[in-house]
Amino acid sequence: MNEGLKYIEKDPMENMPKLLKWAEKIVTRENHKRYLQSFKEIAEDPDSNWYKLIERYFSELSPSTRKKFMINYMINSGVVGIPIQDKMEKKYDCNVPWAILMDPTSACNLKCTGCWAAEYEKTDSLSIETLDRIIREGKEIGIYMYIFSGGEPLVRKDDLIKLAEKHNDCSFLSFTNATLVDEEFAKKLGELGNFGLAISVEGFEKETDMRRGDGTYNKVIEAMKLLKKEGVVFGFSTCYHKYNTDAVGSEEYLDFLIEQGCMFGWYFTYIPIGKDAVTDLIATPEQRKFMYQQVRNFRKEKPIFVLDFWNDGEYVNGCIAGGKNYLHINSNGDVEPCAFIHYSNVNIKEVSLIEALQSPLFRQYKENQPFNENHLRPCPLLDNPEKLRDMVKKSGAYSTQPIDREEVEDLTAKTEEVSKKWAKTADELWEESQEEKSKKEASCSASE
């Protein structure tokens, strides 16, 4: 890979097809072969948005970031890691995820409306020794992707840097409000190469400051300037809700963030966590449909990789939580199936990672996924609340919210009505999607 990168960087876009031809010799899984074929087609089309994204990769990112993205993310986390995960899943009879999301701390310098972590204690933290153990145990079962959330993870940025340095073969990403990013930190990330940021932003200044406090937006934009200067890989993390969907789903918004240096964008829809959660923020079915359509348009037209945590369920066979593709470990050590599902049977301070994956609630996820044949209704909370109620009861899981221990009946009651409304829209979209898929498959078969 090192030799390949040295060669390709002499003339990146000219040499890209040659590197991809070489890559064919090391790719073994069928789905990886399909991805590789897609890359080959992209490399031959200089007018495509994906070609332009690859150009951005070579022109905007630091040499260390380019190298670590290729080796740590593409090779270790993908080509090498996934077959190991498959093997371990069979060996231990449990889900083994592609990524682990964990909270170094519950402390935060902001107090955002509707935060998923608002009901956690603000004094909880995972020691650097515990974080290191999780990563070491994760690598043993093929996991090379680690994501930090919180709280605000960068409250402990020195510890996170140490972990990224020690585990130089892994990829790290931190969700962050970005207000603690300074020149020194940005420079360090550019040198490291294996640590990126997903920056929380809720739209333009009006929408962002509405949820995150006055002045937050300007600090976010300043942080992006520092990160772009140092060639750090970063993107945006946007929660769309009833009052900002038009703004964050607009071309103007996406074009602006691309200009700031975002290489990817992650959309989440608002989830009412906690007894005092603001249910009025829940997006309407019409707004969720709008985001479904916009994200797919963006992927066809814009030089940035965008994802929608819920609406992209059709590409990953529904819900990805419960260890299927990822899990969440909060700052107290409770191992949860998802960052939005605050129930657990075990604490990572008392069990190994494999034991956590074998816990009752995680077994319930494995037995019940996908939660709906319509993968545009993937979530056991937002789209199939009866499923979450049943799994929590059968597993005997406890609430992990010490400030506000919310019974699962109370939580799911908030999403019952919206799930029924979304079901009608989602079923229409799913039928259209499946018809389109059938047409493409028929066309491919005919051409062959």
N, C-alpha and C positions, 0 to 999 in steps of 0.2 A: 504493500500500500504506500509506503514511504517513497519508493522508487516511482510508482505510478503517479503520485502527486507531484513529484519533482518534474516529471515529464510533462504532465498535462498543464502545469502552470506556465510553461514556456509559451504556450499559445492555447489557453483553456478551451475555447469554443471550437477551434480547429482540431484539437487533439481529443476532444471528448468522445467521438465515435470509436476511436482506437482503444481508449480506456474501457469503454463499455464492452467492446469485443473481447478484451482481455478478461473482464469480469465474468463473462459467460463460463469461463473455465472453473470458477470457484463457487458459483451459485448452484445449489442442488435442489432446493424446494421449488415445487411447481408455482406457488404464488410469487416467489421471488423472481422466477423466470418471467412471469407475466409483467411484474414491475419493471424488470430490466428491459423487456421489449418496449414498454411504454417510454422509458427513458431514451431508448434508441430512436424512437419516432420523434420525440421532442428535440433531440440533438440535430435532427435533419430539417427542422422547421424554425428558422430564425424569426418568423413573425409571430410565433405562439407566445402566450404569456408565460408558459413554463420555461421556455428558452430564455426569456428575459429575466426570470427569477434566478436561473442558474448563472446568468451573466452578473447579476447583483451579488450572488454568492462569492464570485471570484474578485469582484471589484470593490465590495464594501466591507468584507470581513477580514480580520487579521489573519496572517499566515497560520498562526497557532490554532485559531478557531476553525479555519478551513480543514486543517489536518485532523483535528480532534473530532469534528463533525463526521468526516468520512470514516475514520477508524473506530472511534468509540460508539458513535450513533448508528451509522450504516452497517458496519461490520460486526462489532462486538454485540451491540444491542439487538441487531437484526439477524444477520447471517449466522453468527456463532451462537447467540443467546437463545433464540427461539427453539431450535431443535433440542437444546438441553432442557428447556422448560417443558416441552412436550414429553420428554423422557421422564422427568421428575414427577409430572402430573400422573403418569401411569404408575410409577413406583410408589407414590404416597397416596394415591387415590383421592386427590383434591385438586382444586384449581391452583395453578401457579401463574402469577401475573407477569406481564411484560414490564410493568413499572410499579414503583412503590412511592406513594405520596405520604409524607410525614411532616409533622409540625415540630420544629425545634423549640418553639416557644409559643405561649398563648398571649404574651405581652404585645401590645401594639401602640403606636404613637397617634393613631387615628381612632375615631369611633363612627363607623359608617352605618347608615341606616340599612337594616336587613342583612347584616353580615352573618355568614354561616357559622362563625365562631363566637358570636356574641354571648352565648350561654355557657362558654367554658370559663373556668377560673383563669384570672389574669396573671397568676403567679406560677403556673405549671410550666415545666420545661423538660425536655429529654436531654440527658447528659451527653457530652460528645462521645463518651465511651459506649453508651447505648446506641447512638446513631451509627457509630463505627461498626458495632456488632451487627446491626441490622443489615448494613451494606455488605459485610463479610459473609453473612449467612445467605444473603440474596445472591451474591455472585456464585456461591456454591450450587445454586439451583438455576443458574442461567440469567439472572436479572442484572442488567448493566445500565438501567435508566432509573434515576432517583430525582424526585420532585419535592420541593419544600413549599409548605403553605403555613398558615398560622391562624391567629396572630400575624405579626409582621416578621418574617424570617430574617430580614436584614438587621434586626436588633442584635442578632448573633452572627453578623457577617464574617467576623474573624474565624469563628469555629467552622463555618461553612467553607471558607477558603481552605482551611487545613484539611477538611475531608476531601475536597476536590483535588488537592495536591497529593494526598495519600493514595486515593483511588483514581489514579491517573488513567485507568482503562475504562472508566465509567463516564456517562453523560449526566450532568446535573442541570436542573432547571428550577428556578425559584419564582413562585407567584409573589408579587411585591407591589406595594403602593408607590414605590420608587422615590419616596421623599428622603430616604437616607442614602441615596446614591450620590457620591461625590467624585471628584477627579481621581483621587488615589484608588478608590474601589473600581472605577471604570477601567483604569489603566491595568490593574491587576487582573481583571476578568479578560481583557484583551490578550494579556500574556499567557494566562492559563489555557484558554481555548475550550475547556470542557464544561464551562459554567455559563448558562444563559439565563435570561430573565423574561418573565411574562408579566407585563406591567398593567396593573388595573387602571382602566380609564372607562368612564361611563358615557362618553360622547364628547362634545366640546365643553367649553368652560362652564356654561350654565348647568348642563346635565351632570357633569363630574362633581362640581362643587355642591350640588344639591344633596348628593348622598355622602360625599367624602369631606366636606367642609371647605370654607372659603380659602382660596389660594392653592389648593391641592393641584388643580389642573396645570397651573404655571410651573409648579415644581416638577410635575411629570414630564412636561415638554423640555424642561432644562435637563432632566436626567437622560432623556432620549438623545439630546444633542451630545452629551458627554459620551454615551455608549457608542453612538455612531462614529464619533471621532476616533475611538479606540478599536473599532472593528469588532465589537461584541455582538454575538447573535442575540437578538431580542425581538419580542413581539408584543401584541396587546392582548389583554384579557378583559372582555367586556360582558357585563351582565345586562341583558336587555329586559326591560320591564314595561309596564303599562305607559310610562311617561317619557321613555327615551327611544323607543323602537324605531320611530321614523328617522331620528338623528343617526343612531349607530348602524342602521341598515342602509344608509345612503352611500352613494358612490363618492360624494364629497368627503365623507368621514374616512372611508377606506383610502382614498387617494392621498389625503392629508397624512395618514399614518404611514403609508408607504414612503412618502417624501421624508418623514422623520427618521426612517431607517428600519421600520418593522419588517421582519422577514416572514412572520406568521401572525395569525390572529385566532384567538380562541373565544367563541361566543358561548355564553351560558344563559339560561333563562332563570328568572328569579324564583327562588324556593322559600316558602315561609317557615323558617326554622325558629323554634322558641314560642312559648305561650303568648308573648306579646308581639309576635311577628306581624308586620304590616301586610295583610292579605290583599289590600287594594293595589299593591304593586305587581301582582301576578299578571303576566301577559295574557291577552285575550287569544282565542283560537285564530282569529284573523291576523293578529300580530305574529303569532308563531308561524303561520303559513307564509306570511310575508318574508320572515327571516329564512324559512326553508328555501324559498325561491331565490332570494337575494344571494345567499351563500353559494348556491349552485351557479348562479350567474357570475359571481366574483371569481369562482374557480376556473371559469372558462375564459375570463377576460383580464384579470389583474395579476401582476407579477408578485404574488404573495400567496402563501398557503394558509387558507382559512378553514376552520372546523367549527362545527356546532355540536356541543356535548350531547344534546338530545336528538336534534333533527338528523344527525348523521348515523342514527341507529341502524339504518338499512345497509350500511357498509360494514358493520361489525357484528351483525346478527343480534341486534338488540342491546340490552344493558351490558356494560363492560365492567361493572363493579363486582364486589365479592370475590376478588382474586382472579376473575376471568381474564381481565387485562390489567386491572390495578386494584389496590386496596388503600385504605387510609389509616395511619396511626397518629392519634392526636397527641398533644403535648403532655398529657397525663400517662400516655402509654397504652391507652385503650385501642385495640385493633378493631376498626370499623370497616364494613364492606364498602363504604362510600363517604366522601366528605360531607354529603348531605343527609346521611343516615346515621344518626347518633345513637346506635345501639351496639352492644358487644357482649361477648362471653368471656373474653380473656384480655390480659394486659401483657404487653411485650416485655415488661420488666420481670415477668414471672414465667414466661414460656418462650420457646424458640419460634422462629418465623414459620417453620413447617407446622408446629403444633397449633399456631394461630390460624393457619390456613385450613387445618383440620377441625376447627372449632364448630359447634353446632350451627351457628348462624351462617357461617361460610358454606357449610354442607347444604343448608337449605337453599342458598343461592345457586350452588352447583346443580342441585336436583331440579330447580324450578326455571332456570334460564333456558331459553328466552321467556320473558314473562307474558309475551303476547306474540301471536303469529304475525301481526302487523308490527314490523320493527320501527315504525314511526311512532309507536306507543311503547317505548322500551322500558320506561322507569317504573319501579315498583311503588314509588311514592307519588309522583306527579301524574302518571298515566294508568296505573293499576293498583290503587291504594289497598284494595282487598288482599293483594298478594303480600304486601309488606306486613299488614296486620297478622296474617296467617304465619308468616315466617318468624316473626318476632315471638309470637306466642309459642309456637312449636319448639323453638330453640331455647326458650327461657332467657333470652338476652335482656340485659339491663340497660337503662338509659345512661348515657355517658355525659349528660349535662348536669353537673353538680349544682349550678345556680338555679336551674329550672328543669327538674326531671320531668320530661314530657312523656306521658303515656302514649303509646302508639295509636290508640283510638283517637286521642285528641289531635295528634299530628295529622293523621290521614283524613280526619273530618274536614280539614282545611282545603284538601285537594279533591275531595269526592266530586263536587259539582263541576269543577273545571275539567276533571278527567273525562266526564261524560260529554261535555261540550266539545273538547278536543277530539274525542273518539270519532265523531261524525266527520270532522274535517280531515283527520288523519286517515280514515278509511278511504275517503275519496282520493287523497294524494297517493296512498299506497296502491290503489287499483291502477291509477294512471302510471305510476312508476313501474309496476310489474308488467303492464302492457308494453311500455317503452322498452323494457329489458327484453321481453320476448321478441319484439321486432328486431332488436339489435342482434340477438342470438340467431334468429332466422336468417338475417342478412349475412352474418359471418359464415354460417353453414353453407349458404348459397354460393358465396364467393370462393369458399374452399373447394 
